[in-house]
Amino acid sequence: ETDALLSAAIEAAIAQGKGWSEEERVEYIAQISDDDFIPPIFASSYEELEKSGLSDAFTSLMMDDDGTRDPGEAALDCKKKGNDSFMKGK
């Protein structure tokens, strides 16, 4: 049943013009098929990240809006806010 619902949703999205064009799909498949391609999430150096074409996106994820806080700090702040809200019954 879930598969049928997912298939129907995908078909509806495609019918509405959502999704990749044929050219975009071919380009993506060519990119991920390249032996030198490393998905950005698995990059172990900045050079590998640069080759992915997504270095700006991943760099922005590593910093907050003003560029001074790393994700670990942001996660700890969110955890503290959540715990505080829980303790206050919110």
Secondary structure, DSSP 8 states (H G I E B T S, - for coil): -HHHHHHHHHHHHHHTT-S--HHHHHHHHHHHHSTT---GGG--SHHHHHHHT-HHHHHHHHS-TTS---HHHHHHHHHHHHHHHHHTT-
